[in-house]
Amino acid sequence: MIMSCAEFAGHTGVKLQSAFLKRKSSDALIGIHQDLGSLEGGKYPKFNPEARWDFMLKLAGRCEIYLKAKEARGRNLTKQKHRCIDDLANQLVTQMWRERFKSDMYGNKATQFDQIRTGLPMGRNNPHHGKVKFELALGGKAPVVNGQSLWSAAQQAQINLTGNDRQDAYILRSWLKQLARSNQLDSYSLSPLEYADSVQRTRYLLSFDQATCSQGTTPFDTTRSFTPGEEGAVPFVVSEGGEWYAKANPAFDGSFHHSSFLSGTPVILAGTIRVAAGTLQYVSNSSGHYAPKLSDLVNGARQLRHCGLDQAGRHKVSILFSDFDGILGTGNKFLFPYAAFASAKGMVPNSGNYAVRDSFGELFWENPSAPRPHHCATVGPNGTVVFPP
């Protein structure tokens, strides 16, 4: 910790010039006191680290120059005033290195998965898992908030982000802590996320037995739940170990995001899942948090071969693809039969025949009369999508 201006003034007896410009303390001592006040007053915040650290080193240097000048004049450096200035110089350097260490530590947390093999961690914004990675640097005194939202809010506030994820992790964490201390999270529409620990996570674990999807000992059911844009579906993720997690909820809970299941770590797939009384009806890539690409949805769909569902169970499953990047070019959402999607690796022929839209959370075929061979979902009244029971 760095001593306060009041402590510095008390130990050094520094006094500013009087109204009559009669000198009370040396200009050098007054300058050190004023610079310490700038640091204490927030002119160099932790979320502007390079400028802060440079200023701290320069101020420590001014302290050393002051002491050397006094030593050259034969002054007694064991006096309380001089010991205080020496302590301040040491505190500044120590604090600077402490903050640099923390910057490296949080940077390492945020980027720890960057070198993992291609195709597993996901995110549309960066090659791996996007702005979600910043959540890994949060926690403790900094609340965990949506990483993408935090990054966007910092840009809105004109925080000086560097483009280097390691540095930006520390900058964002420092800024977020300041917002939390000053109760300003709401000003940027930031709210803490729920992060499941290892015990809580077991409550969301899904299991598959031939044709049934269960959670615990009960067949899983999402039909009374709601996710924005999808009636009867809930968030889910597939971990890198192939474990499926989902949370059924009567209404959308803004504090629980896809990263909540695995505390922000990379996943094979994140999206929504619809299950009716144990029958898996569809999985999707509908996650604004991780924003999975088509290739991520293909990787996730492959997990259906290994999760425990038999062939008959898999043939009841549809794949709901949100085309974030306009790859298919014929619509925004598509509902493919699992077998066709898996065999074509997502590039299903005549994809326009499978285009759907949502209206108040309910899915409708764009062209109800379009041929959709071997599709497990059927056409209901007014072109609605009807899933198999």
Secondary structure by P-SEA (a helix, b strand, c coil): ccccaaaaaaaaccccccccccccccaaaaaaaaaaaaaaaccccccccaaaaaaaaaaaaaaaaaaaaaaaaccccccaaaaaaaaaaaaaaaaaaaaaaaaaaaaaaaacccccccccbbbcccccccccccccccccccccccaaaaaaaaaaacccccccaaaaaaaaaaaaaaaaaacccccccbbbbbbbcaaaaaaabbbbccccccccccccccccccccccccbbbbbbcccbbbbbbbbccccccccccccccccccccbbbbbbccccccccccccccccccaaaaaaaaaacccccccaaaaaabbbbbcccccccccccbbbbcaaaaaaaccccccccccbbbbcccbbbbcccccccccccccccccccccccc
